[in-house]
Amino acid sequence: MPGTNGATNILQSGQGFWMQTTGTPGTTTVSESAKINDNSGGLFGGSVQAVNPALRIQLTSGINSFSDEAMVVFHEGTPGFDAADAIKYVFAEDDAPQVATLVDGMAIAINGYGALDQAMSIPVSVNVAVSGTYTLTVLQAGEIGLTCITLEDLATGIITPLVGSATYSFTIDAADDETVGRFILHATAPLPLNVMDPLCGTVADGMATVNVTGAAADVTWSDDGGVLLLQEGVSGETAITGLSSGTYYVRVGSTGVCGDLGTGFTINAPFELEAAGIVDNATCAASTDGSVDLLVMGGVGPFSYAWSDANNTTTEDLMAGAGSYVVTVTDAHGCNWTSDAFVIAESGPVAEFGSDNTTVLVNNPVQFSNTFEEGTSFWEFGDGAISDEQAPSYSWNAPGTYAVTLTIDDGTCIASVSHNITVEVSTSVASIAAASNRAWVTPQGIVVEHVYPANEQVQLELLDATGRVFVQRRLSSSRTTIPAEGLSTGIWFVRLTHGTDHAIMRVPLIR
């Protein structure tokens, strides 16, 4: 928090400070909790902070080894006295010289001037205890902009451009009034320089513009590798485009006292937009509890997502069944990234079977093979017949194409597969079973509907996937409902018997 004369309680690690008390005796305490793990210590920055735009000058002499410094910073503060200014306190050897800028009549060691967006003039005072020759040296003139900074000696009228590590030597008497500025620090209004960063990390579309006011001038753009673009006789606004992340330099020709004006600037592109995903497989072939946990890296948030699943999911993470999925991520700048396929596999059993023939004659048996051995197997042969053997043999007494279905259950997951067997007519007599019977699930239970004559006897049986009979009844009408209470989730089978004809229907029950 600000204190008297703009003092601050934010200090860099290792930075010293001086405290003045207004009472006697003066005491103070600093608690451990006052420490923060942060590099926001203001003017002096930190090891990971960029150099602030600032001008730093040093006062020395050959009279003794003492020296002093003053500083003007341009990233915070105002031209007047405010909390960004540090007052000059003299607590040195009597013969040590002092240099300071003057703000509202006060000597300032660190002058928080604020943004340099127009011409500037700041008085600079020098106070010495020993008359003689002294030297002002520029120690830092960091990225202040396309401006000409000069030092005017009011005693001699000499104007010195403060370019590079410029120096200026002068004589001064110890009796001179230190409250009056010996020098004026001038800066011309900077030429406007605007920088536009790339929108996407993979596209070099950054740019910079400079506005050349006054007479036409040559403009040179360069990077650490050399000249990128030379523009001759420029007047008004000019630009360089196609810039990627990096540090660049611009120099504008000038016939003024400072010569050419130059400054560096930085292009900062977002990190390249990309993402990584962690896949969790679905527990069963028919379940939708597989997932892709997506982590977006780079780009500029917020992000939007477009998945290729059946639901066109737009959330960051995907919940889906087994399959292959692609996602396109779009950031706030409209930059896109599309993934390779994320494959969600099924963790449960896979149903598959083989047969020694796929085309047989009526009443000739087919031997089936089954790769599943760890749970129950249930076979449907397409004519109403069923089996719970692991690898059954079966023959048909009527010609046709029969869909043979194997349903397997490992106690957690159910999976099914079907293959066709073609049965051809032989010299045997064919008996064709009745068809067009139906069974389906409603909220009230399993509804069964048959097409047999109403005055003939029809028997109904409800079997589970293992072939066990749960319900058995004789039907007096062509339609009946079996209550679902007490029936577990899974595959159920309805078998109808009418004389010598059998019909079996597969009914999935899901709660």
C-alpha positions as CSV (number, residue, x, y, z in Angstrom):
1,M,0.0,0.0,0.0
2,P,1.3,3.5,-0.7
3,G,2.9,5.3,2.2
4,T,4.2,8.8,2.8
5,N,5.7,10.5,-0.3
6,G,4.6,7.5,-2.5
7,A,6.5,4.8,-0.6
8,T,5.5,1.2,-1.6
9,N,5.5,-2.0,0.3
10,I,6.3,-4.1,-2.7
11,L,10.0,-5.0,-2.9
12,Q,12.0,-7.4,-5.0
13,S,13.8,-10.3,-3.4
14,G,17.3,-9.1,-2.4
15,Q,16.4,-5.4,-2.9
16,G,17.4,-3.0,-0.1
17,F,15.3,-0.1,1.1
18,W,15.7,2.9,3.4
19,M,13.1,3.9,6.0
20,Q,12.7,7.3,7.7
21,T,10.8,7.7,10.9
22,T,9.1,10.8,12.2
23,G,9.3,10.0,15.9
24,T,11.9,9.2,18.5
25,P,12.7,6.4,18.9
26,G,11.6,4.8,15.7
27,T,10.8,1.1,15.6
28,T,9.1,-1.2,13.0
29,T,8.5,-4.9,12.5
30,V,8.0,-7.0,9.4
31,S,6.2,-10.3,9.8
32,E,7.0,-13.5,8.0
33,S,3.5,-13.4,6.4
34,A,4.4,-10.2,4.6
35,K,6.6,-12.1,2.2
36,I,5.2,-13.1,-1.2
37,N,6.4,-15.5,-3.8
38,D,6.1,-13.1,-6.7
39,N,8.3,-11.0,-8.9
40,S,6.0,-8.0,-9.1
41,G,8.5,-5.7,-7.4
42,G,7.9,-2.7,-9.7
43,L,10.7,-0.8,-11.4
44,F,13.6,-3.2,-11.1
45,G,11.8,-6.2,-12.6
46,G,13.0,-9.7,-12.0
47,S,14.9,-12.5,-13.7
48,V,11.9,-13.4,-15.8
49,Q,10.6,-9.9,-16.5
50,A,11.3,-7.9,-19.7
51,V,13.5,-4.8,-19.4
52,N,11.3,-1.8,-18.8
53,P,11.6,1.3,-21.1
54,A,13.8,3.6,-19.1
55,L,16.7,6.1,-19.2
56,R,19.4,5.7,-16.5
57,I,22.3,8.2,-16.1
58,Q,25.3,8.1,-13.9
59,L,27.3,11.0,-12.4
60,T,31.1,10.4,-11.8
61,S,34.3,12.4,-11.6
62,G,38.1,12.0,-11.5
63,I,38.1,13.9,-8.2
64,N,37.1,10.8,-6.1
65,S,35.6,7.4,-6.6
66,F,32.0,8.4,-5.6
67,S,29.2,8.2,-8.1
68,D,25.4,8.6,-8.2
69,E,22.5,7.7,-10.5
70,A,19.1,9.0,-11.6
71,M,16.5,7.2,-13.5
72,V,13.4,8.0,-15.6
73,V,11.0,5.1,-16.3
74,F,8.2,5.2,-18.9
75,H,6.0,2.2,-18.1
76,E,4.3,3.7,-15.1
77,G,3.5,7.0,-13.4
78,T,2.7,10.5,-14.6
79,P,4.8,13.6,-15.4
80,G,3.9,15.1,-12.1
81,F,4.8,13.8,-8.6
82,D,2.9,10.6,-7.7
83,A,3.3,7.2,-6.0
84,A,5.5,6.0,-8.9
85,D,8.3,8.5,-8.0
86,A,11.1,7.8,-5.5
87,I,12.3,10.9,-3.6
88,K,16.1,11.5,-3.5
89,Y,17.3,11.0,0.0
90,V,21.0,12.0,0.6
91,F,22.7,9.7,3.1
92,A,26.2,9.5,1.6
93,E,29.7,10.7,2.2
94,D,30.0,14.5,2.2
95,D,32.2,14.5,-0.9
96,A,29.8,12.3,-2.9
97,P,28.0,14.0,-5.8
98,Q,24.3,13.8,-6.3
99,V,22.2,13.8,-9.5
100,A,18.4,13.9,-9.6
101,T,15.5,14.9,-11.8
102,L,13.2,17.7,-10.5
103,V,9.5,17.2,-10.3
104,D,7.3,19.9,-8.7
105,G,10.4,21.3,-7.0
106,M,11.4,18.0,-5.4
107,A,14.6,16.0,-6.2
108,I,13.6,12.6,-7.6
109,A,15.9,9.5,-7.8
110,I,13.5,7.4,-9.8
111,N,11.1,9.4,-11.9
112,G,8.0,7.4,-12.9
113,Y,7.1,9.7,-15.9
114,G,4.6,7.5,-17.6
115,A,4.2,6.7,-21.3
116,L,6.3,8.8,-23.6
117,D,3.7,9.8,-26.2
118,Q,4.6,13.4,-26.7
119,A,7.6,15.7,-26.4
120,M,9.2,15.8,-22.9
121,S,11.4,18.2,-21.0
122,I,12.6,17.3,-17.4
123,P,15.0,19.5,-15.3
124,V,18.0,17.7,-14.0
125,S,19.9,19.0,-11.0
126,V,23.5,18.2,-9.8
127,N,24.8,18.8,-6.3
128,V,28.6,18.6,-5.6
129,A,30.6,19.3,-2.5
130,V,33.9,19.6,-4.5
131,S,34.2,22.0,-7.4
132,G,35.6,20.4,-10.6
133,T,34.8,18.5,-13.7
134,Y,32.1,15.8,-13.7
135,T,30.8,13.4,-16.3
136,L,27.2,12.2,-17.0
137,T,27.1,8.8,-18.7
138,V,24.1,6.9,-20.1
139,L,23.9,3.5,-18.5
140,Q,20.5,2.4,-19.9
141,A,18.3,3.7,-22.7
142,G,16.0,0.7,-23.1
143,E,13.3,0.5,-25.8
144,I,12.0,4.0,-25.3
145,G,10.7,4.3,-28.8
146,L,11.5,6.2,-32.0
147,T,12.5,9.4,-30.2
148,C,15.5,11.6,-29.9
149,I,16.6,12.2,-26.3
150,T,19.1,15.0,-25.7
151,L,20.7,16.6,-22.7
152,E,20.8,20.5,-22.7
153,D,23.4,22.2,-20.5
154,L,21.7,25.4,-19.4
155,A,25.0,26.9,-18.4
156,T,26.8,26.4,-21.7
157,G,24.0,25.9,-24.2
158,I,25.6,22.6,-25.4
159,I,23.1,19.9,-26.5
160,T,24.3,16.3,-26.3
161,P,22.3,13.4,-27.9
162,L,22.0,10.6,-25.5
163,V,22.6,7.8,-28.0
164,G,24.1,4.5,-27.0
165,S,26.5,5.0,-24.0
166,A,26.8,8.7,-24.6
167,T,28.8,10.8,-22.1
168,Y,29.0,14.6,-21.3
169,S,31.6,16.3,-19.2
170,F,31.1,19.7,-17.5
171,T,32.5,21.8,-14.8
172,I,30.5,22.9,-11.8
173,D,31.0,24.9,-8.6
174,A,30.2,23.5,-5.2
175,A,28.4,26.7,-4.4
176,D,25.9,26.3,-7.3
177,D,22.2,26.0,-6.2
178,E,21.2,22.3,-6.4
179,T,17.5,23.2,-6.3
180,V,17.7,24.8,-9.8
181,G,18.1,22.5,-12.8
182,R,21.5,22.6,-14.4
183,F,20.3,20.6,-17.4
184,I,17.1,19.9,-19.3
185,L,16.4,16.3,-20.4
186,H,14.6,16.6,-23.8
187,A,12.8,13.9,-25.8
188,T,11.0,14.5,-29.1
189,A,7.5,13.1,-29.6
190,P,8.1,9.4,-30.7
191,L,7.1,8.4,-34.2
192,P,4.0,6.1,-33.8
193,L,5.0,2.5,-33.8
194,N,2.2,-0.1,-33.7
195,V,2.6,-3.9,-33.4
196,M,0.0,-6.5,-34.2
197,D,0.6,-10.1,-33.0
198,P,-0.4,-13.1,-35.0
199,L,-3.8,-14.6,-34.2
200,C,-2.7,-18.2,-34.6
201,G,0.5,-19.9,-33.5
202,T,1.1,-21.6,-36.9
203,V,0.5,-18.6,-39.1
204,A,3.1,-15.9,-39.6
205,D,0.7,-12.9,-40.0
206,G,2.1,-10.5,-37.4
207,M,2.8,-7.0,-38.5
208,A,4.2,-3.6,-37.5
209,T,3.6,-0.1,-38.7
210,V,5.4,3.1,-38.3
211,N,4.2,6.6,-39.2
212,V,6.9,8.8,-40.6
213,T,6.0,12.4,-39.9
214,G,7.7,15.4,-41.5
215,A,10.1,14.8,-44.4
216,A,10.3,11.5,-46.2
217,A,12.8,9.1,-44.8
218,D,14.2,5.6,-45.3
219,V,12.8,2.9,-43.1
220,T,14.8,-0.3,-42.4
221,W,13.2,-3.4,-40.8
222,S,15.5,-6.1,-39.5
223,D,15.8,-9.1,-37.1
224,D,18.7,-10.7,-35.4
225,G,19.7,-12.3,-38.8
226,G,19.9,-9.0,-40.7
227,V,17.8,-6.7,-42.9
228,L,14.3,-8.0,-43.8
229,L,13.0,-5.0,-45.7
230,L,14.3,-1.6,-46.8
231,Q,11.8,1.0,-47.7
232,E,13.1,4.2,-49.3
233,G,11.6,7.7,-49.3
234,V,8.7,6.8,-47.0
235,S,6.3,9.5,-45.9
236,G,3.3,8.6,-43.7
237,E,2.4,5.1,-42.5
238,T,4.4,2.1,-43.7
239,A,4.3,-1.5,-42.5
240,I,6.1,-4.8,-42.5
241,T,3.9,-8.0,-42.6
242,G,4.3,-11.7,-42.4
243,L,6.0,-11.7,-39.0
244,S,6.3,-14.7,-36.7
245,S,7.2,-14.6,-33.0
246,G,10.5,-12.9,-32.3
247,T,12.4,-9.7,-31.7
248,Y,12.6,-7.2,-34.6
249,Y,14.1,-3.8,-35.1
250,V,13.1,-0.7,-37.0
251,R,15.3,2.3,-38.0
252,V,14.0,5.5,-39.5
253,G,16.5,7.8,-41.2
254,S,16.8,11.3,-39.7
255,T,19.0,14.4,-40.2
256,G,18.3,15.5,-36.6
257,V,20.9,15.8,-33.8
258,C,20.4,12.1,-32.8
259,G,20.8,10.8,-36.4
260,D,18.7,7.8,-37.3
261,L,16.0,6.8,-34.8
262,G,15.8,3.1,-33.9
263,T,14.0,0.8,-31.5
264,G,13.3,-2.9,-31.0
265,F,9.9,-4.5,-30.7
266,T,8.6,-8.0,-30.0
267,I,6.1,-10.1,-31.9
268,N,4.3,-12.6,-29.5
269,A,2.3,-15.3,-31.2
270,P,0.1,-17.6,-29.2
271,F,1.4,-21.1,-28.6
272,E,0.3,-23.5,-31.3
273,L,-3.2,-24.8,-30.8
274,E,-3.2,-28.6,-30.1
275,A,-4.7,-31.1,-27.8
276,A,-4.1,-34.5,-26.3
277,G,-6.7,-37.1,-25.2
278,I,-6.8,-40.0,-22.7
279,V,-9.1,-42.8,-23.9
280,D,-11.1,-45.0,-21.5
281,N,-12.7,-48.0,-23.3
282,A,-16.3,-48.9,-23.1
283,T,-17.2,-51.6,-20.7
284,C,-19.3,-53.5,-23.2
285,A,-19.9,-53.6,-26.9
286,A,-23.4,-52.1,-26.6
287,S,-22.6,-49.6,-23.8
288,T,-21.8,-45.9,-24.2
289,D,-19.6,-45.4,-21.2
290,G,-16.3,-45.0,-23.1
291,S,-14.7,-41.6,-22.9
292,V,-12.0,-39.3,-24.3
293,D,-10.6,-36.9,-21.7
294,L,-9.3,-34.0,-23.8
295,L,-6.6,-31.5,-22.7
296,V,-6.2,-28.4,-24.9
297,M,-2.8,-26.8,-25.1
298,G,-1.9,-23.5,-26.7
299,G,-4.3,-21.2,-28.5
300,V,-6.4,-18.5,-26.9
301,G,-9.5,-19.4,-24.8
302,P,-12.4,-19.8,-24.7
303,F,-12.5,-22.9,-26.9
304,S,-15.3,-24.6,-28.8
305,Y,-15.4,-28.3,-29.7
306,A,-17.0,-30.4,-32.5
307,W,-16.9,-34.1,-32.1
308,S,-17.7,-36.6,-34.9
309,D,-20.0,-38.8,-32.8
310,A,-23.7,-39.4,-33.6
311,N,-24.7,-36.7,-31.1
312,N,-22.3,-34.1,-32.5
313,T,-21.0,-33.5,-29.0
314,T,-19.7,-29.9,-28.3
315,T,-18.2,-30.4,-24.9
316,E,-14.5,-30.7,-24.2
317,D,-14.7,-34.4,-23.2
318,L,-16.6,-37.1,-25.1
319,M,-18.7,-39.9,-23.7
320,A,-19.5,-42.6,-26.3
321,G,-19.6,-46.2,-27.2
322,A,-16.9,-48.2,-29.0
323,G,-15.8,-46.5,-32.2
324,S,-13.4,-44.0,-33.9
325,Y,-13.9,-40.3,-33.2
326,V,-12.3,-37.0,-34.4
327,V,-12.6,-33.6,-32.7
328,T,-12.0,-30.1,-34.1
329,V,-11.0,-27.5,-31.5
330,T,-11.5,-23.8,-32.4
331,D,-10.1,-21.0,-30.2
332,A,-11.2,-17.4,-29.6
333,H,-9.2,-16.2,-32.6
334,G,-10.8,-18.7,-35.0
335,C,-7.7,-20.9,-35.1
336,N,-8.5,-24.6,-35.7
337,W,-7.0,-27.9,-34.8
338,T,-8.3,-31.3,-35.8
339,S,-7.2,-34.5,-34.1
340,D,-6.3,-37.9,-35.4
341,A,-8.8,-40.5,-34.7
342,F,-9.4,-41.4,-31.0
343,V,-10.4,-45.1,-30.9
344,I,-12.7,-46.2,-28.1
345,A,-12.6,-50.0,-27.9
346,E,-15.0,-52.4,-26.2
347,S,-13.6,-54.1,-23.1
348,G,-16.3,-56.8,-22.9
349,P,-16.5,-60.2,-24.7
350,V,-16.6,-60.4,-28.5
351,A,-19.1,-62.8,-30.0
352,E,-18.0,-64.8,-33.0
353,F,-18.6,-68.3,-34.4
354,G,-17.8,-70.5,-37.3
355,S,-19.5,-73.4,-39.1
356,D,-18.3,-76.3,-41.2
357,N,-20.8,-75.4,-43.9
358,T,-22.8,-72.3,-44.9
359,T,-24.9,-74.1,-47.5
360,V,-26.5,-77.5,-46.7
361,L,-29.4,-79.8,-47.7
362,V,-32.5,-80.2,-45.6
363,N,-31.9,-82.4,-42.5
364,N,-28.1,-82.3,-43.0
365,P,-26.4,-81.2,-39.7
366,V,-24.1,-78.2,-39.5
367,Q,-21.4,-78.2,-36.8
368,F,-20.8,-74.8,-35.2
369,S,-17.6,-73.6,-33.4
370,N,-17.6,-70.9,-30.7
371,T,-14.5,-68.9,-29.6
372,F,-16.2,-67.9,-26.3
373,E,-15.7,-70.3,-23.3
374,E,-15.8,-68.2,-20.1
375,G,-19.6,-67.6,-19.7
376,T,-22.9,-68.7,-21.2
377,S,-23.7,-69.1,-24.9
378,F,-27.2,-69.1,-26.3
379,W,-28.0,-70.0,-29.9
380,E,-30.9,-69.2,-32.1
381,F,-31.2,-71.1,-35.4
382,G,-33.7,-68.9,-37.1
383,D,-36.5,-71.4,-37.1
384,G,-37.5,-71.1,-33.5
385,A,-35.0,-73.7,-32.2
386,I,-32.5,-72.7,-29.5
387,S,-29.5,-74.2,-27.7
388,D,-27.3,-73.4,-24.8
389,E,-24.5,-75.7,-25.8
390,Q,-21.1,-74.1,-26.3
391,A,-20.6,-75.6,-29.8
392,P,-23.9,-77.3,-31.0
393,S,-24.7,-79.2,-34.2
394,Y,-28.0,-78.5,-35.9
395,S,-30.1,-79.4,-39.0
396,W,-33.1,-77.8,-40.6
397,N,-36.1,-79.6,-41.9
398,A,-37.2,-76.8,-44.3
399,P,-35.4,-75.0,-47.1
400,G,-34.6,-71.3,-46.8
401,T,-32.0,-68.8,-45.5
402,Y,-31.7,-68.9,-41.7
403,A,-30.0,-66.2,-39.5
404,V,-28.1,-68.1,-36.8
405,T,-27.5,-65.8,-33.8
406,L,-25.0,-66.5,-31.0
407,T,-25.5,-64.4,-27.8
408,I,-22.8,-64.6,-25.2
409,D,-22.8,-63.3,-21.6
410,D,-19.7,-63.1,-19.3
411,G,-21.7,-61.9,-16.3
412,T,-21.0,-58.2,-17.1
413,C,-21.6,-57.8,-20.8
414,I,-23.7,-59.3,-23.5
415,A,-22.6,-59.5,-27.1
416,S,-24.3,-61.0,-30.2
417,V,-23.3,-62.0,-33.7
418,S,-25.4,-63.4,-36.6
419,H,-24.4,-65.4,-39.8
420,N,-26.7,-66.8,-42.5
421,I,-27.0,-70.5,-43.3
422,T,-28.6,-71.5,-46.6
423,V,-30.7,-74.7,-46.5
424,E,-31.6,-76.2,-49.9
425,V,-34.4,-78.6,-50.9
426,S,-33.6,-82.3,-51.1
427,T,-35.8,-85.4,-51.5
428,S,-37.0,-84.8,-47.9
429,V,-40.5,-83.5,-47.2
430,A,-40.4,-79.9,-46.0
431,S,-42.6,-78.6,-43.1
432,I,-42.9,-74.9,-43.2
433,A,-43.3,-73.2,-39.8
434,A,-45.7,-70.3,-39.3
435,A,-44.3,-66.7,-39.4
436,S,-45.1,-63.1,-38.7
437,N,-45.3,-63.4,-34.9
438,R,-44.1,-60.4,-32.9
439,A,-42.8,-59.5,-29.4
440,W,-41.7,-56.1,-28.1
441,V,-41.1,-54.2,-24.8
442,T,-43.4,-51.5,-23.4
443,P,-43.5,-49.8,-20.0
444,Q,-46.1,-52.4,-19.0
445,G,-44.1,-55.4,-20.0
446,I,-43.3,-57.7,-22.9
447,V,-46.1,-57.7,-25.4
448,V,-46.5,-60.9,-27.5
449,E,-48.7,-61.1,-30.6
450,H,-49.2,-64.2,-32.8
451,V,-50.9,-65.1,-36.1
452,Y,-52.2,-68.6,-35.3
453,P,-56.0,-69.3,-35.5
454,A,-57.8,-68.1,-32.4
455,N,-59.6,-71.4,-31.8
456,E,-56.3,-73.4,-31.8
457,Q,-54.1,-74.0,-28.9
458,V,-50.9,-71.9,-28.6
459,Q,-48.3,-72.2,-25.8
460,L,-46.1,-69.3,-24.7
461,E,-42.7,-69.7,-22.9
462,L,-40.4,-66.9,-21.7
463,L,-36.7,-68.0,-21.5
464,D,-33.6,-66.2,-20.3
465,A,-30.3,-66.1,-22.2
466,T,-29.3,-69.5,-20.7
467,G,-32.5,-71.2,-21.9
468,R,-34.2,-71.4,-18.5
469,V,-38.0,-71.0,-18.6
470,F,-39.3,-68.2,-16.4
471,V,-42.9,-67.9,-17.7
472,Q,-45.1,-70.6,-19.3
473,R,-48.8,-70.1,-20.3
474,R,-51.5,-71.1,-22.8
475,L,-52.8,-68.3,-24.8
476,S,-56.6,-67.7,-25.3
477,S,-56.2,-64.7,-27.5
478,S,-53.8,-63.5,-30.2
479,R,-52.2,-60.9,-27.9
480,T,-50.9,-61.0,-24.4
481,T,-48.6,-59.0,-22.0
482,I,-46.0,-60.5,-19.7
483,P,-45.3,-58.1,-16.7
484,A,-41.6,-57.0,-16.6
485,E,-41.5,-57.0,-12.8
486,G,-38.8,-59.5,-11.6
487,L,-37.1,-59.7,-15.0
488,S,-33.5,-58.6,-15.1
489,T,-31.9,-56.4,-17.8
490,G,-30.6,-58.5,-20.7
491,I,-31.8,-60.6,-23.6
492,W,-35.0,-62.6,-23.2
493,F,-36.6,-65.1,-25.7
494,V,-40.3,-65.7,-26.3
495,R,-41.1,-69.1,-27.7
496,L,-44.5,-69.9,-29.3
497,T,-45.6,-73.5,-29.9
498,H,-48.5,-74.3,-32.3
499,G,-48.8,-78.0,-33.0
500,T,-45.5,-79.0,-34.6
501,D,-44.6,-75.4,-35.4
502,H,-42.2,-73.3,-33.2
503,A,-41.5,-69.6,-33.4
504,I,-38.9,-67.9,-31.2
505,M,-38.4,-64.1,-30.8
506,R,-35.5,-62.3,-29.2
507,V,-36.4,-59.4,-26.9
508,P,-33.8,-57.0,-25.4
509,L,-34.9,-55.7,-22.0
510,I,-33.2,-52.5,-20.9
511,R,-34.1,-50.6,-17.7
